[in-house]
Amino acid sequence: MTLTKTSPSRGKGSAEVTGFYDEPTGSIQYLVSDPQTGRGAVIDVVMGFDPAHAVTDTEAADAILDHADKAGITIDWILDTHPHADHLMASAHLKQTLGVRNAIGEKVVEIAELWRDLYHLPGAFDPSRDFDRLFAHGDTFEIGSLRVRVMLTPGHTLGSITYVVGSDAAFVNDTFMQPDVGTSRADFPGGSAATLYDSLQSILALGDDTRLFVGHDYGTDEREQPAWESTVAEQRRDNAHIGGGVALEAYVERRESRDRTLGLPDRMLHVLQMNLRAGLAPAPEDDGHSYLKIPLNRFPKETS
């Protein structure tokens, strides 16, 4: 059974948020809704992918749709915060199922340009074709009566965005982790620890009581159960990497030292060439099957 937890609305202008934990990838998927109108959106929903067998499934997405249906929530938006490297996104599947708009940040266009070269697929990706809306920093839209503001919060990728929903909820993608863990890695192509530091500071400028919903958690030795909600005040005070006012230089040294110890996610080279298409597989070849292209020796493992 999927681990779920609901953060209730705090009143008018405040969203209800249910997180759905994807154990294979440590990802948290969100259903955010306006209790006043029953309208909602999904954020960073996972399409199942078994890298050993290159098989996909829709179990996680279907479970969220079932939850929304039983709760009487009508989904108006399919949102992603960035092209994920560790899980396959369900955006295209959900769009085909629901017939509603899907969206991501506009800098996905630059990310696509970067990965066209790395995959040597010059004409492969066209985000403006596969996403209905490419959000810029400062853009706004509505989920029911809730106003949503888009913040550009790069560092993990060059185009990561945060959705600030209503009066007190922010979906902060792979910027912050839970306070006892710290922050997200910044060593993927286009990433930057210094840029991530600035993004973290911009999130900490939100109101102290703002609920922050992170993209990943894996538990810890002291905390076996995954978690995904904190507040700005908790992160500012307790975050293991930046809490208490850590300066830029110290943060960058800490983040880059940690990143040098990390290997690539085992799904990364598979899923990115689909996520840059909103989760669509490459067009079938003449035998009716789709194929992924994996670059050899472009990401050699560092040895100490």
Disulfide bonds with the S-S distance in Angstrom:
none
